[in-house]
């Protein structure tokens, strides 16, 4: 499968970041950016990071980055969102969202599925990976974070 050109994100919804070896001037943002880069570079289908953009920075809460990557596989979209912060980190191909709003909305929905499964003792094996045990206590902690994101952060991105 070859990715089609229509899977490119809306670059007007993000801010281009300086090259990786140049600080943004904000320590928290620089730390989140390093975390996002390391998270993405863990995957073998990432050959190199070509360009980086910021979609959202809610200091200490959540950071949404958009990366243009060189990929070793033709079935991987070269545009990938990475979400880090005080939430489970993840990546989302740009096919799943053209803007940071759509990426966060999809992220919240995927994690809400995980929360529901964890609350009811169902398997989370085929759901978005979360780095904690799938149990009711962890589900409730994550649910409160998701509610905050849904009520406070998501509306700001829609503007």
Helices and strands as residue ranges (DSSP letters): G 5-7, G 11-13, E 15-16, H 27-41, E 46-58, E 62-71, E 79-85, E 90-93, G 94-96, H 100-119, H 136-148, I 149-153, H 154-158
